[in-house]
Amino acid sequence: MQKLLIAAMFLAQLAQAQTVSIKIELLENNKTPIVGATVKLVERLDTNKIQFAISDVGGQAKFQASIDQQYLLEATYTGMAPLKKGVQVRKSTSVYQFFMEEDATALAAVTIKATKPFMRQEDDMTIVDPGPIAESSTSVYEILEKTPGLFLDQDGNVYLSSTTPASIYINGREQKMSREDIASMLKNLPPNSVERLEILRTPSAKYDASGGGGIVNVVLKKGVKIGRTGSLNGGFQQGRFGNQFAGMSFNNSDGGRSSYVNLNYSNRNSYDQLLTTRKLSLDTNLVQDAYTTSPGQSLFAGYGLGFELKPQWTLDFDGRGSIGINNSATSTQNQVLDLSNALIINDNLNDLHNNGHSFSYDQGLATKYKLDSLGSELTGDVSYNYNQSFNQQDFDLVSRIPASTTTFGGLGDIRNHRHSFSAQIDLKYKFPYKITFETGAKTALQSFDNQTAYKTVINGSENPDPFRTSAFNYKEAIHAGYLQGSKTFGQFILKAGVRLESTNMFGQQRVPTDTSFSIQRADFFPYIFLSRRLMKIAGYELRGYLVYRKSISRPAYSYLNPFPRFLDQYLYESGNPALRPQFTENYEANISFEDRPIFALGRNYTQDIFTNVVYQDPNLPGVAYRTYDNLGKNEETYFKILGAIPPGGKYFFVAGAQYNYNKYNGLYQNEPYTFERGSWSFFTYHQLKLGDRSQATLFGFYRLKGQLQFYELSDFGSVNLSINRQFFKRKLVVTLSLKDVFFTNNNEFALSQGNITAFGARSSDTRRYGLNVRYSFGLKKREEKGSGFDLNSFDKGGN
């Protein structure tokens, strides 16, 4: 018996020794690597032993295989005919090369049968395939809402792990616009225009050092390689008010040229209700009920051209433009209450109207030159953005207690112009022995101009309002360069780099007084990334990651502009030209299972944190103003856990939880100020196939003890449902949806900050039902021959 056990152990060790690493390399006919293909390797004698992988930038997918064992290989990629081959592993061969043929089928008929990961980890980046959730979405904004691990607040800010908002990139370019403008742009992008989402909680030295909250990069499709394809879509969403939208997209590929165009129109309206109680003194409260409606219209267009000048050289030219009409009307009932005597001291009604229109244009030029077959490349990118907005504002005050015969109001004209330009060049060079070197440089310029003119209207008489009239100019220049290298040591991957950024910010308020400011500084931002395979469970790899990054958050021009923006007669907003940048150091450990992120634990240390604060106006009793200030430092600890059943089967789900604990320590109005808050967030996405052509989805989130800077929020969340059905050979998709089923995406809040104490509740038009219709079309290319396969002819190292 002992001899049998020893023999069994010897054979097991021998079998283990015969296991080797192999690479499946997938190429197009012109020998261009196929990046992002789904590769499946099945042991022929035991079909329960299945491995999956995604081809990397060199077109290679890595597997563990046994010598002299026979395997069945399947590979799928959008626009390519499925590849099926037999492979017999030989000790003398580690790379098995195959060529994939273009598919002659129209886009609407392409079906990927292999399991493609919904989320996967690629070094320090999480990549999300939007395919499983695009069909039940009406815009890119909704795709972000449904992506597990992302959280969008009521103002359109996107959060990853931190309570600091993430930076939004489009095709690798940061969108330096207001949160409202970015949200509007994402709501107008059709969902089928997205190729993938790249989520970077701790971006490497290659990326801008700004954005302590991480980066969400929306990579748009550049056109497809299966002829002429496109789609038409339209629909509506109805709550208390309604939204209507319609759009189209068209893609064309002809040899080495490709092009696309997206058009989208939307007509929308919603409401926001804010109930607030603020203490003016020990026995006096200000109670406000503000109801806002926000009708608007927008027209969005995106286009692009791509050229393959040589097999190794590509050039892409793309742009986006939008025109918007944005109106709002706010009616606020104000009451000043004497609590000790139960009296209404003051009762008035304030009406505020904004009538505005905006125009935005973005143009980019990108090029890539492949230096060798290892994946070395030189890339360049130049982009320009112009944004202008005009807003006419009028407000009036009607006093009811005490009664007054005087009518009071105001008129305002606000004009903004912004230009931004960026240019960057990046070199990635791959050496033998798994060594990669990266370097690059970038320049980003921005110019902003604001002209605001106000008049007061008293009993019909107009007079200039010097308090609110302003002229403000702002210029910014950020110059950067970086060095970064990576090396694989056995089971370890080490990546380290440093980025140098020069910050140059100049602001000047010419009217009413000169409040010029200047910030000029240079800072180093180190980055370290370490990855190691931890173990294998049932043949699947468990991998760990350690990351360190330093980042900077620079105040936006709207945070610096000191002119007072009227909200009501008791509150206004004002920027702070003395605001300093804040710096964050982030440490994170995370684990992925078969390239799927499942766990993350991290900590952020932030110095000179700037946040929204409320102060009492020293010259106007009873009037407060919101502004931004550097309060001190903050320590944030977070962890996140994810679990999922991969897409491809009848049922697919992703679920997760995240915990954030923040501890502030600083000064507020020259007094020590501390604040501690912990909050939980839960999120999930479920998809169930109802037959061959229908599927139902459920997604939602719930947040316990939420936090918005220094505001403590009550529990809130949302449950959303949708069901879709395919018709006419899967070309027509009809989707019915219901958002915020239980009307729980509203919250109560409380603020205790120095001598400012307030509490209240906020709700908006979140519960909506909707209908979305999308029709996809395609024109077939000429049929091509020679794309068959033979599972009985096993490859022994050739093609």
C-alpha positions in Angstrom: 0.0 0.0 0.0 2.8 2.4 0.9 4.5 1.6 -2.5 1.3 2.5 -4.3 1.0 5.8 -2.4 4.6 6.6 -3.2 4.1 5.8 -6.8 0.9 7.9 -7.0 2.7 10.8 -5.4 5.6 10.4 -7.9 3.2 10.3 -10.8 1.4 13.4 -9.5 4.7 15.3 -9.2 5.7 14.1 -12.6 2.4 15.3 -14.1 2.8 18.6 -12.3 6.3 18.9 -13.8 4.9 18.3 -17.3 2.6 21.4 -17.0 4.0 24.3 -19.0 2.9 27.9 -19.9 1.8 28.3 -23.5 0.7 31.3 -25.5 -2.0 31.4 -28.2 -1.2 34.3 -30.6 -4.1 35.6 -32.8 -3.3 37.7 -35.8 -5.2 39.3 -38.7 -4.1 38.4 -42.3 -1.9 41.4 -42.3 -0.2 40.1 -39.1 -1.8 42.8 -37.0 -2.3 41.4 -33.4 -6.0 40.9 -32.4 -6.5 42.6 -29.0 -9.3 41.7 -26.7 -10.4 38.4 -28.3 -12.1 35.8 -26.1 -10.0 32.6 -26.1 -11.3 29.3 -24.8 -9.0 26.2 -24.3 -10.7 22.8 -23.5 -8.9 19.6 -22.7 -10.0 17.1 -25.3 -10.2 14.0 -23.0 -11.9 15.9 -20.1 -14.1 18.7 -21.5 -14.9 19.8 -17.9 -11.4 21.3 -17.8 -11.9 24.7 -19.4 -9.7 27.8 -19.4 -10.6 31.3 -20.6 -8.4 34.2 -21.4 -8.4 37.6 -23.3 -5.7 38.3 -25.8 -3.4 41.2 -24.8 -1.9 44.1 -26.9 0.3 41.6 -28.6 -2.6 39.3 -29.5 -1.5 36.7 -27.1 -3.5 34.7 -24.5 -1.7 32.8 -21.8 -2.7 29.3 -20.6 -1.3 26.4 -18.5 -1.2 23.1 -20.4 0.2 19.6 -20.2 2.9 18.3 -22.6 1.6 15.9 -25.2 -2.0 16.7 -24.3 -4.6 17.5 -27.0 -6.8 20.6 -26.6 -9.7 22.2 -28.4 -9.2 25.9 -29.1 -12.0 28.4 -29.7 -11.5 32.1 -30.3 -14.1 34.8 -30.9 -13.8 38.5 -31.7 -16.3 41.0 -33.0 -16.0 41.3 -36.8 -14.0 38.1 -37.1 -15.2 34.6 -38.0 -15.0 32.2 -35.0 -11.8 30.2 -34.9 -11.8 26.6 -33.9 -8.7 24.5 -34.0 -7.1 21.5 -32.4 -3.8 22.0 -30.5 -1.3 19.4 -29.3 1.2 20.8 -26.8 4.8 20.1 -27.5 7.7 20.7 -25.1 9.7 22.4 -27.9 6.9 25.0 -28.6 5.6 27.7 -26.3 3.8 30.0 -28.8 1.0 28.7 -31.1 0.1 31.2 -33.9 -3.3 31.4 -35.6 -4.8 33.8 -38.2 -8.5 34.9 -37.9 -10.5 35.8 -40.9 -12.9 38.7 -41.2 -16.6 37.8 -40.9 -18.9 38.6 -43.9 -21.9 38.8 -41.6 -23.6 42.1 -40.8 -23.1 43.5 -37.3 -26.7 42.8 -36.3 -26.2 39.1 -36.8 -22.9 38.7 -35.0 -23.2 36.5 -32.0 -20.4 35.7 -29.6 -21.0 32.4 -28.0 -17.9 32.1 -25.8 -18.0 33.6 -22.3 -16.6 37.1 -22.3 -15.8 38.6 -18.9 -18.1 41.4 -18.0 -15.3 42.9 -15.8 -11.7 41.9 -15.9 -8.5 43.2 -14.3 -5.6 44.2 -16.5 -2.7 45.3 -14.4 -3.9 48.4 -12.6 -7.0 48.9 -14.7 -10.5 47.3 -14.5 -12.0 46.9 -18.0 -15.8 46.6 -18.3 -17.5 45.2 -21.4 -20.7 47.2 -21.8 -22.3 44.6 -24.1 -24.5 42.9 -21.4 -26.0 46.2 -20.2 -26.1 48.3 -23.3 -29.3 46.8 -24.7 -31.3 47.8 -21.7 -29.8 51.3 -21.6 -30.7 54.5 -23.4 -27.4 56.4 -23.0 -23.8 56.1 -21.8 -24.9 57.8 -18.6 -27.2 54.9 -17.9 -24.4 52.4 -18.6 -22.3 54.1 -15.9 -25.3 53.9 -13.5 -25.6 50.2 -14.0 -21.9 49.3 -13.8 -21.3 47.6 -10.4 -18.8 49.5 -8.4 -19.6 52.9 -9.8 -21.8 55.3 -7.9 -23.5 58.4 -9.4 -25.0 61.0 -7.1 -28.0 63.3 -7.9 -25.7 65.9 -9.4 -24.0 63.6 -11.9 -20.7 63.0 -10.0 -19.2 59.6 -10.5 -17.5 57.9 -7.6 -15.2 54.8 -7.5 -13.8 53.8 -4.1 -13.2 57.2 -2.7 -15.7 59.9 -1.7 -13.8 62.2 -4.1 -15.5 62.3 -7.5 -13.6 60.5 -10.4 -12.3 62.3 -13.5 -14.2 61.5 -16.7 -12.2 60.8 -19.8 -13.4 60.3 -23.4 -11.0 58.3 -25.5 -8.2 59.0 -23.1 -8.8 62.7 -22.9 -9.9 64.4 -19.7 -13.1 66.3 -20.0 -12.4 69.6 -18.2 -16.0 70.7 -18.1 -18.5 71.3 -15.3 -20.2 68.2 -13.9 -23.5 69.4 -15.4 -22.0 69.6 -18.9 -20.3 66.2 -18.6 -23.5 64.6 -17.4 -25.4 66.2 -20.3 -22.8 64.9 -22.8 -23.0 61.3 -21.4 -26.8 61.4 -21.5 -26.6 62.2 -25.2 -24.1 59.5 -26.2 -25.9 56.4 -27.5 -25.1 53.2 -25.5 -24.0 51.2 -28.5 -21.2 53.7 -29.2 -19.1 52.5 -26.4 -16.4 49.8 -27.0 -15.4 49.5 -23.3 -15.0 51.3 -20.0 -11.6 51.6 -18.4 -11.8 52.2 -14.6 -8.6 53.2 -12.9 -8.8 53.7 -9.1 -5.1 54.4 -8.9 -3.8 55.5 -12.4 -0.2 55.0 -13.2 2.4 57.8 -13.9 1.3 57.7 -17.6 -2.0 59.5 -16.6 -2.5 63.0 -15.3 -1.7 63.4 -11.6 -5.0 65.2 -11.1 -8.0 63.3 -9.8 -7.6 61.7 -6.4 -10.9 59.9 -7.0 -9.6 57.9 -9.9 -10.4 57.9 -13.6 -13.3 56.5 -15.7 -12.3 56.4 -19.4 -15.1 55.9 -21.9 -13.6 54.4 -25.0 -15.8 55.0 -28.0 -16.0 52.7 -31.0 -13.9 53.9 -33.9 -15.9 52.0 -36.5 -16.1 48.3 -37.1 -14.5 45.9 -39.6 -17.6 44.3 -41.1 -18.8 46.8 -43.7 -21.5 49.4 -43.2 -23.5 49.1 -40.1 -25.6 51.4 -37.9 -28.6 51.8 -35.7 -31.7 54.1 -35.2 -33.1 54.6 -31.7 -35.8 56.6 -30.0 -38.0 56.5 -26.9 -39.3 58.3 -23.8 -39.2 58.3 -20.0 -42.1 59.6 -18.0 -42.2 60.6 -14.4 -43.9 63.7 -13.1 -42.4 65.2 -16.2 -41.2 63.5 -19.4 -38.1 63.0 -21.5 -38.1 62.2 -25.2 -35.1 61.3 -27.3 -34.1 60.0 -30.8 -30.8 59.3 -32.4 -28.8 57.4 -35.0 -25.3 56.0 -35.5 -23.6 54.9 -38.6 -20.3 53.0 -39.1 -18.4 52.3 -42.2 -15.2 50.3 -42.9 -13.5 50.0 -46.3 -10.1 48.4 -46.2 -7.8 50.6 -44.3 -10.4 53.4 -43.8 -13.2 53.6 -41.3 -15.7 56.3 -40.3 -18.6 56.8 -38.0 -21.2 59.4 -37.1 -23.6 59.7 -34.1 -26.5 62.1 -33.9 -28.8 62.4 -30.9 -31.7 64.8 -29.9 -33.3 65.0 -26.5 -36.1 67.0 -24.9 -36.2 66.7 -21.1 -37.7 68.0 -18.0 -37.5 67.1 -14.3 -38.1 68.6 -10.9 -36.0 69.0 -7.7 -37.5 69.8 -4.3 -35.4 70.9 -1.4 -36.8 71.4 2.1 -34.4 73.1 4.5 -34.5 74.4 8.0 -31.5 76.6 9.1 -31.0 78.1 12.6 -30.5 81.9 12.5 -30.2 82.2 16.3 -31.0 80.2 19.4 -34.8 80.6 19.0 -35.1 81.7 15.3 -35.3 79.3 12.3 -35.4 79.9 8.6 -37.7 77.4 6.9 -37.4 77.1 3.0 -39.3 75.1 0.5 -37.7 75.3 -2.9 -39.3 73.7 -6.0 -37.3 73.7 -9.3 -38.3 72.6 -12.8 -35.6 72.2 -15.4 -36.8 71.9 -19.0 -34.2 71.7 -21.7 -33.4 70.6 -25.2 -30.1 69.4 -26.7 -28.7 68.3 -30.0 -25.5 66.2 -30.0 -23.3 65.0 -32.9 -20.2 62.9 -32.9 -18.1 61.9 -35.9 -14.7 60.3 -36.7 -12.4 59.1 -39.5 -9.8 56.4 -39.2 -7.0 55.6 -41.6 -4.6 52.7 -41.8 -1.7 54.4 -43.6 0.5 51.4 -43.2 -0.1 48.0 -41.4 1.7 49.5 -38.5 0.5 53.1 -38.6 -3.0 54.4 -37.9 -4.5 57.9 -37.8 -7.8 58.8 -36.1 -9.7 62.0 -36.5 -12.8 62.5 -34.2 -15.0 65.2 -32.9 -18.1 66.0 -30.9 -20.4 69.0 -30.7 -23.6 69.9 -28.9 -26.1 72.7 -28.7 -28.3 73.0 -25.7 -31.2 75.1 -24.4 -31.3 74.9 -20.6 -34.0 76.7 -18.6 -35.1 76.4 -15.0 -37.6 78.0 -12.7 -37.4 77.9 -8.9 -40.1 79.0 -6.6 -39.0 79.3 -2.9 -41.3 79.9 0.0 -39.4 81.4 3.0 -40.5 81.7 6.5 -38.6 83.1 9.5 -40.1 81.6 12.7 -39.8 82.9 16.3 -39.8 79.6 18.1 -40.2 81.0 21.7 -43.3 82.9 20.8 -44.6 80.7 18.0 -44.7 83.6 15.6 -44.0 84.0 11.9 -41.7 87.0 11.7 -41.3 87.0 7.9 -43.1 85.2 5.1 -42.1 85.8 1.5 -42.0 84.1 -1.9 -39.0 84.2 -4.1 -39.2 83.3 -7.9 -36.0 82.7 -9.8 -35.9 82.1 -13.6 -32.9 81.1 -15.7 -33.0 81.0 -19.5 -29.8 79.8 -21.1 -28.2 78.2 -24.1 -24.8 76.6 -24.6 -22.5 75.4 -27.3 -19.7 72.9 -27.0 -17.2 71.6 -29.6 -14.4 69.1 -29.2 -11.9 68.0 -31.9 -9.2 65.4 -31.6 -6.4 63.9 -33.7 -4.7 60.7 -32.6 -2.0 58.5 -34.2 -0.3 55.3 -33.4 2.8 53.7 -34.9 3.6 50.1 -34.0 7.4 49.7 -33.7 7.6 46.0 -33.6 5.7 42.8 -33.1 6.3 42.7 -29.3 3.8 45.6 -28.8 6.2 48.6 -28.8 4.4 51.7 -30.0 4.6 55.4 -30.4 1.3 57.4 -29.9 0.4 61.0 -30.2 -2.8 62.9 -29.4 -3.9 66.6 -29.9 -7.3 67.9 -28.9 -9.1 71.3 -28.7 -12.3 72.1 -26.9 -14.5 75.2 -27.0 -17.4 75.8 -24.7 -19.7 78.9 -24.4 -22.8 79.5 -22.3 -25.2 82.4 -22.0 -27.7 82.7 -19.2 -30.3 85.4 -18.5 -31.5 85.4 -14.9 -34.3 87.3 -13.3 -35.7 87.1 -9.8 -38.4 88.8 -7.7 -39.4 88.9 -4.1 -43.0 89.2 -2.9 -43.3 89.9 0.9 -46.5 88.6 2.6 -45.6 89.0 6.3 -45.1 91.9 7.0 -47.1 93.1 4.0 -45.2 95.5 1.7 -46.1 97.6 -1.2 -42.5 97.6 -2.4 -41.7 95.2 -5.2 -38.1 94.0 -5.4 -36.2 92.0 -8.0 -33.2 91.7 -10.2 -31.9 91.0 -13.7 -28.7 89.2 -14.6 -26.8 88.5 -17.7 -24.0 85.8 -17.4 -21.7 84.9 -20.2 -18.9 82.3 -20.1 -16.3 81.3 -22.7 -13.8 78.5 -22.3 -11.0 77.3 -24.6 -8.8 74.3 -23.8 -6.0 72.6 -25.7 -3.9 69.6 -25.0 -1.1 67.7 -26.8 0.8 64.6 -25.7 3.2 62.0 -27.0 3.8 58.6 -25.5 6.4 55.9 -26.2 6.1 52.3 -25.0 9.0 50.1 -25.8 9.1 46.4 -25.0 12.4 44.7 -24.5 13.1 40.9 -24.3 12.8 39.2 -20.9 9.5 40.9 -20.2 10.8 44.4 -19.7 8.7 47.4 -20.7 9.8 51.1 -20.8 7.3 54.0 -21.1 7.9 57.7 -21.3 5.9 60.7 -22.5 5.1 64.4 -22.3 2.0 66.5 -22.2 0.9 70.1 -22.3 -2.6 71.2 -21.3 -3.7 74.9 -21.7 -7.0 76.4 -20.6 -8.5 79.9 -20.8 -11.8 81.0 -19.2 -13.6 84.3 -19.3 -16.7 85.3 -17.3 -18.8 88.5 -17.8 -21.7 89.0 -15.4 -23.9 92.1 -15.2 -26.7 92.5 -12.7 -29.4 95.1 -12.2 -31.7 95.6 -9.2 -35.4 96.4 -9.9 -37.2 98.3 -7.2 -40.8 99.4 -8.0 -40.0 99.1 -11.7 -36.8 101.2 -11.5 -33.6 99.5 -12.7 -30.2 100.3 -11.2 -26.8 98.7 -11.5 -26.1 96.0 -8.9 -22.4 96.4 -8.0 -22.5 93.5 -5.5 -23.3 90.9 -8.2 -21.7 92.5 -11.3 -18.3 90.8 -12.1 -15.7 90.3 -14.7 -13.3 87.3 -14.2 -10.5 85.8 -16.3 -8.6 82.6 -15.7 -5.7 80.9 -17.4 -4.2 77.6 -16.7 -1.1 75.8 -18.1 -0.1 72.3 -16.9 3.1 70.8 -18.3 4.0 67.2 -17.6 6.5 64.5 -18.3 6.9 60.9 -17.0 9.1 57.9 -16.9 7.8 54.4 -16.1 9.1 50.8 -16.4 7.8 47.3 -15.7 9.5 43.9 -15.4 8.2 40.4 -14.8 10.1 38.3 -12.2 8.7 34.8 -12.3 5.3 35.2 -10.7 5.8 38.9 -9.8 5.1 41.9 -12.0 6.7 45.2 -10.9 5.8 48.6 -12.4 7.2 51.9 -11.1 7.2 55.4 -12.4 7.3 59.1 -11.6 5.5 62.0 -13.1 6.6 65.7 -13.0 3.9 68.3 -13.4 4.3 72.0 -13.5 1.1 73.9 -12.4 0.6 77.5 -13.6 -2.7 79.1 -12.6 -3.5 82.8 -13.1 -6.8 84.5 -12.2 -8.0 88.0 -12.2 -11.3 89.6 -11.2 -11.4 93.0 -12.8 -14.9 94.0 -11.6 -15.8 95.1 -9.0 -12.3 94.9 -7.5 -8.9 93.3 -8.4 -8.5 90.0 -6.7 -5.7 88.7 -8.9 -4.0 85.4 -7.8 -1.2 83.3 -9.2 -0.1 79.7 -8.4 3.1 78.4 -9.9 4.7 75.2 -8.6 6.3 71.9 -9.8 5.6 68.6 -8.1 6.7 65.0 -8.4 4.1 62.2 -8.3 5.5 58.7 -7.7 3.7 55.5 -8.6 4.5 51.8 -7.7 2.5 48.7 -8.7 3.3 45.1 -7.7 1.4 42.1 -8.8 1.8 38.4 -7.8 0.0 35.2 -8.5 -1.3 34.0 -5.1 -2.6 30.5 -5.9 -4.8 28.5 -8.2 -8.2 27.3 -7.2 -9.7 24.5 -9.4 -7.3 25.6 -12.2 -8.2 29.3 -12.0 -5.7 31.9 -11.0 -6.0 34.1 -7.9 -3.8 37.2 -8.2 -2.9 40.0 -5.8 -2.0 43.6 -6.4 -0.4 46.4 -4.3 -0.5 50.0 -5.5 0.8 53.3 -4.3 0.0 56.6 -6.0 0.3 60.4 -5.2 -2.2 62.7 -6.9 -3.2 66.4 -6.9 -6.6 68.0 -7.1 -6.6 71.5 -8.5 -9.6 73.8 -7.9 -11.8 74.3 -11.0 -12.2 77.9 -12.3 -15.8 77.9 -10.9 -14.4 77.3 -7.4 -12.0 80.3 -7.8 -14.4 82.9 -9.4 -15.3 85.1 -6.4 -18.4 86.7 -7.9 -21.6 86.0 -5.8 -24.2 83.9 -7.6 -27.7 84.6 -6.3 -29.7 81.7 -5.0 -32.2 83.5 -2.8 -32.2 86.5 -0.5 -30.8 84.3 2.4 -28.1 82.4 0.5 -25.6 83.0 -2.3 -22.6 81.2 -3.8 -19.1 82.6 -4.2 -15.7 81.2 -5.3 -12.5 81.5 -3.3 -9.5 82.8 -5.3 -7.2 81.9 -2.4 -8.0 78.2 -2.7 -4.9 75.9 -2.8 -4.5 72.6 -4.5 -4.9 69.4 -2.4 -2.6 66.4 -2.4 -3.6 62.8 -1.8 -1.5 59.7 -1.2 -3.3 56.4 -1.9 -2.4 52.9 -0.8 -4.4 50.0 -2.1 -4.3 46.2 -2.1 -6.7 44.2 -4.3 -7.3 40.7 -5.5 -8.7 39.4 -8.8 -9.9 35.9 -9.6 -9.2 34.9 -13.3 -8.8 38.6 -14.1 -12.1 39.5 -12.4 -11.7 42.0 -9.5 -13.2 40.6 -6.3 -11.7 42.6 -3.4 -10.0 45.9 -2.7 -8.7 47.6 0.5 -7.2 51.0 0.5 -6.5 54.2 2.3 -6.2 57.9 1.2 -4.3 60.6 3.0 -5.3 64.1 1.8 -3.6 67.3 2.8 -5.0 70.8 2.3 -8.4 69.3 1.5 -10.8 71.8 -0.1 -14.5 71.3 0.2 -17.8 73.1 0.1 -18.4 75.1 3.2 -21.1 77.5 4.4 -20.3 80.8 6.2 -22.3 83.5 7.7 -22.0 86.8 5.8 -20.3 89.3 8.2 -22.0 92.3 6.6 -25.5 90.8 6.0 -27.3 89.4 9.1 -29.3 86.4 8.3 -27.5 85.8 5.0 -25.2 82.9 4.4 -22.9 82.0 1.5 -21.5 78.8 0.1 -17.9 78.7 -0.9 -14.8 76.4 -1.0 -12.0 76.4 1.5 -8.9 74.4 2.5 -9.9 73.0 5.9 -7.0 70.7 6.8 -6.5 67.0 6.3 -8.6 63.9 5.8 -7.9 60.2 6.3 -10.2 57.8 4.3 -10.3 54.0 4.6 -12.3 51.9 2.2 -12.8 48.4 1.1 -14.9 46.8 -1.7 -15.9 43.3 -2.5 -17.5 41.9 -5.7 -19.0 38.6 -6.6 -20.5 37.4 -9.9 -21.7 34.7 -12.2 -20.1 35.5 -15.6 -22.3 36.4 -18.6 -23.0 33.8 -21.3 -25.5 31.6 -19.6 -29.2 32.0 -18.8 -28.6 34.0 -15.7 -25.9 36.5 -15.0 -25.3 38.8 -12.0 -22.8 41.0 -10.3 -23.1 42.1 -6.7 -20.9 44.0 -4.3 -20.5 46.1 -1.2 -18.2 49.0 -0.3 -17.4 50.7 3.0 -15.9 54.2 3.4 -14.7 55.8 6.7 -13.6 59.4 6.6 -12.0 61.4 9.4 -11.5 65.1 8.9 -9.2 67.2 11.1 -8.7 70.9 10.5 -9.8 74.5 11.2 -13.2 76.1 10.5 -13.5 79.8 11.2 -10.2 79.6 13.1 -11.6 77.0 15.4 -10.6 73.3 15.6 -13.0 71.2 13.5 -13.2 67.4 13.4 -15.7 65.2 11.6 -15.9 61.4 11.4 -18.4 59.4 9.2 -18.6 55.8 8.0 -21.0 54.7 5.2 -21.9 51.5 3.4 -22.9 51.2 -0.3 -24.4 48.1 -1.9 -24.8 47.6 -5.6 -26.0 44.8 -7.9 -26.9 43.9 -11.5 -28.9 40.9 -12.6 -29.8 39.7 -16.1 -32.1 36.8 -16.9 -32.6 35.4 -20.4 -36.3 34.7 -21.1 -36.0 32.4 -24.1 -33.9 33.1 -27.1 -34.8 36.7 -27.8 -35.9 38.3 -24.5 -34.1 39.2 -21.3 -35.0 40.9 -18.0 -32.6 43.0 -16.0 -32.6 44.3 -12.4 -30.0 46.7 -11.1 -29.8 49.0 -8.1 -27.9 50.4 -5.2 -28.5 51.2 -1.6 -26.4 53.5 0.6 -26.4 53.5 4.4 -25.4 56.7 6.3 -24.3 58.4 3.1 -22.1 61.4 3.0 -21.7 64.4 0.7 -18.6 66.3 1.9 -19.7 67.6 5.4 -23.4 66.8 4.8 -24.6 63.7 6.7 -27.2 61.9 4.5 -29.9 59.4 5.5 -30.2 56.0 3.8 -31.3 56.1 0.2 -31.1 53.9 -2.9 -32.8 52.8 -6.1 -34.2 49.6 -7.7 -34.6 49.6 -11.5 -36.2 47.1 -13.8 -36.2 46.5 -17.6 -37.2 43.9 -20.1 -36.4 43.8 -23.8 -37.4 41.7 -26.8 -35.7 41.2 -30.1 -37.7 41.2 -33.4 -37.0 40.9 -37.2 -33.9 38.7 -37.0 -32.7 40.4 -33.9 -32.3 43.7 -35.6 -35.1 45.4 -33.7 -34.9 45.7 -29.9 -37.7 47.0 -27.8 -37.0 47.8 -24.1 -39.5 48.6 -21.4 -38.0 50.1 -18.2 -39.0 51.3 -14.7 -36.5 53.4 -12.7 -36.5 53.9 -8.9 -39.4 51.5 -8.5 -40.0 52.3 -4.8 -39.1 56.0 -5.0 -36.3 55.6 -2.6 -33.6 57.7 -4.4 -34.2 60.7 -2.1 -32.7 61.6 1.2 -32.7 63.7 4.3 -29.5 65.6 5.3 -28.0 67.4 8.2 -25.2 70.0 8.4 -23.4 71.1 11.6 -20.5 73.4 10.7 -19.4 76.1 13.1 -22.2 78.5 13.6 -24.2 77.0 10.7 -26.7 74.3 11.6 -29.2 73.1 9.0 -31.2 70.0 8.2 -33.8 69.1 5.5 -34.7 66.7 2.7 -34.2 66.5 -1.0 -36.2 64.6 -3.7 -36.3 64.7 -7.5 -38.1 63.2 -10.5 -36.3 59.8 -10.2 -39.3 57.3 -10.5 -39.9 57.0 -14.3 -41.2 54.4 -16.7 -39.9 54.3 -20.3 -39.8 52.8 -23.7 -36.7 52.5 -25.9 -36.7 51.2 -29.5 -33.4 50.5 -31.4 -33.1 49.1 -34.9 -29.7 47.9 -36.1 -28.9 47.5 -39.8 -25.9 46.4 -41.8 -24.7 45.9 -45.4 -22.8 42.7 -46.0 -19.3 42.6 -47.5 -18.3 40.2 -50.2 -18.2 36.6 -49.1 -14.7 35.4 -48.5 -13.5 31.8 -48.7 -11.1 29.7 -46.7 -12.4 30.4 -43.2 -13.2 26.8 -42.2 -11.6 24.7 -39.5 -10.8 21.1 -38.7 -10.9 19.8 -35.2 -9.4 16.5 -36.2 -6.3 18.1 -37.6 -4.3 19.0 -34.5 -1.8 21.8 -34.7 1.7 20.9 -33.5 3.2 24.4 -33.4 2.3 25.8 -36.9 -0.8 27.4 -38.2 
